[in-house]
Amino acid sequence: MKQIPAAATSGALAGAIMSMAMMLSMVITGRSMWTLPNLIAAMWMGVEVASEAPSAATLAGFLTHMATSVIMGLIAIPFIRDLSPRRTYLAALSYALASYPIVFAAVLSWANPLMVERAGLISMTAGHALFGVVMAATYLRLTPSEPRAP
């Protein structure tokens, strides 16, 4: 059963690449690269950690994002395991694009309203689209011999 380690690895790599891209986008737009991990940590540690400075909260936010990325990769297995490569990309991209706006509106609006206020739905959705593409590419690379539907 290569699918579980492949999916976990795919989610982790996609989460790391997405994090790097989003942190770079923050720098390009004149904000601190630590803003987003700190906003994630604010959900657990309170709004006072939502600064632009690196701290223990930054690590907590990054680890939360990485754990969630692995879980998302594992959740995707039943949906992408037997698909053709083209459909795997489409499913992973759709999964990422559909999941984030729903999480943003339904979960973060009450669990972390500061994230909703400061992060930006469009840029975060674009970051999650990147997550979907990287997750699909990695999963397909790690499971090349799996039978796939046309």
C-alpha positions in Angstrom: 0.0 0.0 0.0 2.3 2.7 -1.3 -0.6 5.2 -1.4 -0.5 6.2 2.3 3.2 7.3 2.4 2.9 8.8 -1.1 -0.1 10.8 -0.1 1.5 12.0 3.2 4.7 12.9 1.4 2.7 14.7 -1.4 0.8 16.7 1.2 3.9 17.6 3.1 5.8 18.7 0.0 2.8 20.6 -1.3 2.4 22.4 2.0 6.1 23.3 2.2 6.1 24.7 -1.3 2.9 26.6 -0.8 4.3 28.0 2.4 7.4 29.2 0.7 5.4 30.8 -2.2 3.0 32.5 0.2 5.8 33.8 2.4 7.6 35.1 -0.7 4.3 36.8 -1.8 4.1 38.5 1.5 7.6 39.9 1.1 6.9 41.0 -2.5 3.8 42.9 -1.2 5.8 44.7 1.5 4.7 42.5 4.5 6.7 40.3 6.8 7.3 36.7 5.7 6.3 35.7 9.2 2.8 37.1 9.0 1.0 34.1 7.7 2.5 31.5 10.1 1.8 33.8 13.0 -1.8 34.3 11.8 -2.2 30.5 11.8 -0.8 30.3 15.3 -3.2 33.0 16.5 -5.9 30.4 16.2 -4.2 28.4 19.0 -2.3 31.0 20.9 -4.4 34.2 20.7 -4.4 37.3 18.6 -1.4 38.8 20.4 1.0 36.4 18.5 -0.3 37.7 15.1 2.7 40.0 14.6 5.2 40.3 11.8 8.1 39.1 13.9 9.5 35.5 14.1 8.7 33.8 17.4 7.7 30.4 18.9 4.2 31.2 17.4 5.8 31.2 13.9 7.0 27.7 14.4 3.6 26.6 15.9 1.8 28.1 12.8 4.2 26.5 10.4 3.8 23.1 12.1 0.0 23.5 12.1 0.1 24.2 8.4 2.4 21.2 7.7 0.3 18.8 9.8 -2.8 20.0 8.0 -1.1 19.5 4.6 -0.2 15.9 5.4 -3.8 15.3 6.5 -5.2 16.8 3.4 -2.9 14.6 1.3 -4.2 11.5 3.2 -7.8 12.6 2.8 -7.3 12.9 -1.0 -6.3 9.2 -1.5 -9.8 7.8 -2.2 -10.5 10.6 -4.6 -7.3 10.5 -6.7 -5.8 7.0 -6.3 -7.3 5.4 -9.5 -7.5 8.5 -11.7 -5.5 9.1 -14.9 -2.7 11.7 -14.5 -4.9 14.4 -16.2 -7.8 13.7 -13.9 -5.5 13.5 -10.9 -4.4 17.0 -11.5 -7.9 18.2 -12.1 -9.2 16.5 -8.9 -6.3 17.7 -6.7 -6.7 21.3 -8.1 -10.5 21.2 -7.6 -10.1 19.7 -4.1 -7.7 22.5 -3.1 -9.7 25.3 -4.7 -13.0 24.1 -3.2 -11.6 23.3 0.2 -9.9 26.6 1.0 -12.8 29.0 0.3 -15.1 26.7 2.3 -12.6 26.6 5.2 -12.0 30.3 4.9 -15.8 31.1 5.1 -17.1 28.3 7.4 -14.2 27.6 9.8 -11.8 30.5 9.9 -14.5 33.2 10.1 -15.2 32.0 13.6 -12.0 30.1 14.6 -9.6 32.8 13.4 -11.3 36.0 12.2 -8.0 37.8 12.2 -6.7 35.4 9.5 -9.8 36.2 7.4 -9.2 39.9 7.9 -5.5 40.0 7.1 -4.7 37.0 4.7 -6.8 37.8 1.7 -9.1 35.2 0.1 -7.8 35.6 -3.5 -4.1 35.1 -2.6 -4.8 32.3 -0.2 -6.9 30.5 -2.8 -4.1 30.9 -5.4 -1.7 29.4 -2.8 -4.0 26.5 -2.3 -4.3 26.0 -6.0 -0.5 25.7 -6.1 -0.8 23.2 -3.2 -3.2 21.0 -5.4 -0.9 21.0 -8.4 2.2 20.1 -6.3 0.3 17.5 -4.4 -0.9 15.8 -7.7 2.5 16.0 -9.3 4.2 14.5 -6.3 1.6 11.8 -5.8 1.8 10.7 -9.5 5.6 10.6 -9.3 5.5 8.5 -6.1 2.9 6.0 -7.4 3.9 5.5 -11.1 3.0 1.7 -11.2 -0.4 2.1 -9.7 -3.2 1.1 -12.2 -5.1 4.2 -13.3 -8.4 4.7 -15.1 -8.4 6.3 -18.5 
